[in-house]
């Protein structure tokens, strides 16, 4: 199995979007919060209404690059490194979107933020949705980018390949920018193989959060690439569970649902997080008064 294939399976960032490592380990510009047994790393950018920003698998808060800076011109962005990723060291528990959602809710309470908007890509999008499901009292709005809510929604070739991900891929992954970026900032660089094993195990687990998503009460922006890891119809399905697409919106927009749907053209799972359209699509949704 090639390193390129592994990178595809892991739902991670495009190789070209990760900076090459620098000599020596850079100092951390952010802070740590002790939550749920984790030393959870986060950075504060900008000012204004708070927005939690969550990366994808094998990434870190730095993957958003210019988009993070663009969001920070309008919001106080709290960019988090999830369990076992970036500058947040792993602990002895599985990787799951539910447990990571609990971490985000604990961070929100730790920072005394009240109700906040939560925006996530891929793995982070799943965590954002779970935060709204499990901790509705701390969530105002959700932006879920390239996130699936049931395993069977992935394209068949992705499902077939997911079973090949394990710690044995470590040597191949050492040639990729994902590995190089990880060891540059991770508290324990030797844990990369462990992270691969945990992600591989998580990807083998079946899941279907349709019923839980249908119970979400806050507005959700469902966003996907038109050539994502799943067909656009899955994003439409999620939108429908949230009350979208049930009737005509009306000439004055009065029939619109409180949630929204955006399928961005000409993009894939591996470049949507870096496209400026995610910012230009997200900000009007977050700024709109609740319907």
Wavefront OBJ file of the C-alpha trace (Angstrom):
o trace
v 0.000 0.000 0.000
v 1.412 3.373 -1.016
v 1.779 6.370 1.273
v -0.437 8.297 -1.124
v -3.223 5.769 -0.690
v -2.899 5.828 3.092
v -3.131 9.601 3.097
v -6.342 9.313 1.083
v -7.910 6.828 3.491
v -7.136 8.794 6.586
v -9.244 11.759 5.546
v -6.341 14.057 6.146
v -5.093 17.273 4.691
v -3.601 17.527 1.225
v 0.157 17.020 1.360
v 0.928 20.314 -0.316
v -0.955 22.258 2.354
v 1.323 21.148 5.209
v 4.459 23.165 5.806
v 7.810 21.399 5.801
v 9.330 21.000 9.279
v 11.773 23.533 10.651
v 14.926 22.799 12.576
v 14.085 22.197 16.242
v 10.668 22.049 17.871
v 8.911 25.448 17.727
v 7.453 26.919 20.884
v 3.712 26.586 21.297
v 1.899 29.906 20.775
v -1.230 28.649 22.497
v -2.320 27.283 25.856
v -3.356 24.016 27.473
v -6.573 23.233 29.312
v -6.851 20.251 31.639
v -10.083 18.557 30.583
v -11.204 14.929 30.824
v -7.690 13.683 31.549
v -6.248 15.541 28.551
v -3.878 18.458 28.256
v -5.987 19.930 25.442
v -4.103 22.448 23.307
v -5.841 25.529 21.923
v -4.926 28.867 20.376
v -6.812 32.166 20.497
v -6.929 34.310 17.359
v -8.779 37.576 16.807
v -11.590 39.020 18.870
v -15.365 39.095 18.944
v -17.931 36.334 19.289
v -16.186 33.006 19.933
v -15.871 30.336 17.240
v -14.392 26.918 18.015
v -12.439 25.611 14.996
v -11.682 21.883 14.647
v -9.300 20.186 12.202
v -9.489 16.844 10.374
v -7.802 13.506 11.089
v -3.989 13.563 11.286
v -4.083 17.334 11.040
v -3.844 20.105 13.605
v -5.249 23.580 14.104
v -2.640 24.949 11.703
v -4.125 23.282 8.621
v -6.619 26.089 8.052
v -3.847 28.605 7.334
v -5.205 31.721 5.657
v -8.786 30.669 6.353
v -8.105 30.745 10.091
v -6.688 34.255 9.755
v -9.668 35.330 7.632
v -12.118 34.030 10.243
v -10.156 35.781 13.008
v -10.814 39.139 11.350
v -14.453 38.714 12.353
v -14.457 36.352 15.346
v -12.397 35.200 18.278
v -11.295 31.852 16.884
v -10.428 29.129 19.380
v -8.455 26.646 17.276
v -8.133 23.273 19.032
v -5.830 20.287 18.566
v -7.980 17.211 19.178
v -6.912 14.168 21.201
v -3.656 12.680 19.929
v -3.272 15.362 17.235
v -0.957 18.330 16.927
v 0.183 19.554 20.329
v -2.392 17.532 22.290
v -0.814 14.291 23.500
v -2.833 11.083 23.382
v -4.256 9.390 26.478
v -5.403 5.856 27.211
v -8.821 5.905 25.576
v -10.161 5.281 22.053
v -10.452 8.002 19.436
v -14.140 8.756 19.069
v -16.120 11.778 17.970
v -18.316 11.419 21.053
v -15.424 11.590 23.540
v -13.774 14.435 21.644
v -17.085 16.311 21.685
v -17.070 15.954 25.460
v -13.595 17.513 25.432
v -14.822 20.487 23.420
v -17.767 21.034 25.742
v -15.414 20.865 28.727
v -13.112 23.430 27.068
v -16.031 25.777 26.431
v -16.953 25.573 30.115
v -13.307 25.903 31.178
v -13.003 29.146 29.197
v -16.426 30.334 30.444
v -17.560 31.047 26.894
v -21.259 30.328 27.363
v -22.882 29.321 24.056
v -20.516 29.308 21.079
v -20.418 28.464 17.393
v -18.508 25.296 16.501
v -16.951 24.746 13.061
v -15.165 21.565 12.043
v -13.754 19.826 8.988
v -13.941 16.042 8.408
v -13.211 14.438 11.789
v -13.674 17.895 13.318
v -17.046 18.216 11.591
v -18.177 15.015 13.247
v -16.971 16.322 16.598
v -18.841 19.596 16.024
v -22.097 17.733 15.355
v -21.598 15.516 18.386
v -20.998 18.568 20.557
v -24.418 19.862 19.532
v -25.961 16.430 20.120
v -24.376 15.739 23.511
v -24.014 19.263 24.886
v -26.716 21.474 23.329
v -26.520 24.024 26.134
v -23.065 25.215 25.036
v -23.644 25.356 21.260
v -25.138 28.238 19.306
v -24.565 27.163 15.678
v -22.606 24.415 13.912
v -20.667 24.370 10.646
v -19.914 20.792 9.567
v -17.574 20.560 6.572
v -17.054 17.248 4.724
v -18.421 15.181 7.613
v -20.377 11.938 7.382
v -23.043 10.837 9.849
v -23.136 7.157 8.855
v -20.274 4.926 7.738
v -22.164 3.494 4.759
v -22.245 6.962 3.179
v -18.582 6.733 2.130
v -17.841 5.760 -1.451
v -17.353 1.995 -1.726
v -13.643 2.229 -2.526
v -13.045 4.254 0.643
v -14.855 1.665 2.749
v -12.778 -1.090 1.153
v -9.522 0.718 1.845
v -10.224 1.764 5.418
v -9.515 -1.716 6.733
v -5.891 -1.439 5.557
v -4.987 1.383 7.935
v -2.915 0.312 10.933
v 0.371 0.915 12.732
v 2.175 -1.059 10.027
v 1.774 1.953 7.742
v 4.167 3.983 9.892
v 7.294 3.476 7.783
v 5.536 4.545 4.594
v 3.983 7.532 6.305
v 7.400 8.763 7.422
v 7.902 10.016 3.871
v 4.824 12.247 3.979
v 4.370 15.850 5.123
v 1.677 14.643 7.562
v 4.256 12.690 9.539
v 6.838 15.478 9.293
v 4.332 18.058 10.533
v 3.301 15.785 13.405
v 6.807 15.159 14.724
v 7.592 18.860 14.457
v 5.029 19.857 17.094
v 3.753 16.730 18.903
v 4.674 16.407 22.598
v 5.553 12.744 21.940
v 6.618 12.334 18.297
v 6.985 8.583 18.832
v 3.183 8.305 19.180
v 2.484 8.671 15.451
v 2.232 4.903 14.976
v -0.171 4.748 17.891
v -2.287 7.460 16.265
v -2.396 5.465 13.010
v -3.500 2.369 14.914
v -6.250 4.245 16.745
v -7.561 5.923 13.604
v -7.507 2.598 11.776
v -9.479 0.961 14.574
v -11.976 3.821 14.673
v -12.557 3.582 10.915
v -13.527 -0.086 11.231
v -16.401 0.704 13.585
v -19.845 0.998 12.072
v -21.853 4.080 12.987
v -25.058 5.832 12.091
v -25.894 9.095 13.860
v -28.969 9.867 11.748
v -31.438 9.734 14.629
v -29.247 11.901 16.844
v -28.623 14.464 14.091
v -32.355 14.739 13.484
v -32.724 15.842 17.108
v -30.270 18.764 16.834
v -32.121 21.982 17.630
v -29.488 24.576 16.723
v -28.855 25.786 13.158
v -26.334 23.716 11.212
v -24.529 24.623 8.000
v -23.852 21.384 6.125
v -20.972 21.923 3.710
v -19.288 19.502 1.313
v -17.180 19.378 -1.822
v -18.925 18.250 -4.979
v -16.257 15.505 -5.282
v -15.982 14.537 -1.625
v -15.418 11.129 0.033
v -19.175 10.665 -0.174
v -21.749 11.671 -2.796
v -23.414 15.086 -2.557
v -26.652 13.245 -1.852
v -25.360 12.443 1.638
v -24.987 16.139 2.432
v -28.541 16.632 1.140
v -29.659 13.759 3.377
v -28.124 15.416 6.438
v -29.730 18.736 5.490
v -33.067 16.948 5.229
v -32.699 15.454 8.701
v -32.217 18.999 9.972
v -35.465 20.151 8.400
v -34.117 21.337 5.065
v -35.678 20.815 1.654
v -39.197 20.232 2.942
v -40.937 23.146 1.236
v -40.481 26.198 -0.922
v -38.495 28.939 0.796
v -40.898 31.652 -0.317
v -40.272 34.903 -2.122
v -39.323 36.570 1.162
v -37.350 33.609 2.529
v -39.882 32.985 5.268
v -40.083 29.304 4.354
v -36.376 28.671 4.720
v -35.243 26.256 7.434
v -32.889 27.422 10.174
v -30.148 25.121 8.847
v -28.393 25.540 5.496
v -26.661 23.506 2.785
v -23.634 24.353 0.639
v -22.061 22.090 -2.008
v -18.881 23.825 -3.173
v -18.034 23.141 -6.832
v -14.680 22.015 -8.165
v -13.377 20.803 -4.810
v -12.443 17.536 -3.095
v -12.093 16.387 0.491
v -8.393 17.204 0.319
v -8.589 20.885 -0.579
v -11.959 22.177 0.667
v -10.519 23.199 4.062
v -8.065 25.552 2.333
v -10.563 27.115 -0.076
v -11.583 30.690 0.840
v -15.189 29.911 -0.035
v -15.618 28.091 3.256
v -15.105 31.436 4.989
v -17.324 33.452 2.645
v -20.042 30.811 3.050
v -19.677 30.395 6.814
v -19.655 34.007 8.004
v -23.088 35.027 6.635
v -24.582 31.870 8.163
v -23.056 32.593 11.564
v -24.034 36.260 11.446
v -27.645 35.693 10.449
v -30.163 36.060 13.245
v -31.581 32.743 14.434
v -34.683 31.752 12.483
l 1 2 3 4 5 6 7 8 9 10 11 12 13 14 15 16 17 18 19 20 21 22 23 24 25 26 27 28 29 30 31 32 33 34 35 36 37 38 39 40 41 42 43 44 45 46 47 48 49 50 51 52 53 54 55 56 57 58 59 60 61 62 63 64 65 66 67 68 69 70 71 72 73 74 75 76 77 78 79 80 81 82 83 84 85 86 87 88 89 90 91 92 93 94 95 96 97 98 99 100 101 102 103 104 105 106 107 108 109 110 111 112 113 114 115 116 117 118 119 120 121 122 123 124 125 126 127 128 129 130 131 132 133 134 135 136 137 138 139 140 141 142 143 144 145 146 147 148 149 150 151 152 153 154 155 156 157 158 159 160 161 162 163 164 165 166 167 168 169 170 171 172 173 174 175 176 177 178 179 180 181 182 183 184 185 186 187 188 189 190 191 192 193 194 195 196 197 198 199 200 201 202 203 204 205 206 207 208 209 210 211 212 213 214 215 216 217 218 219 220 221 222 223 224 225 226 227 228 229 230 231 232 233 234 235 236 237 238 239 240 241 242 243 244 245 246 247 248 249 250 251 252 253 254 255 256 257 258 259 260 261 262 263 264 265 266 267 268 269 270 271 272 273 274 275 276 277 278 279 280 281 282 283 284 285 286 287 288 289 290 291
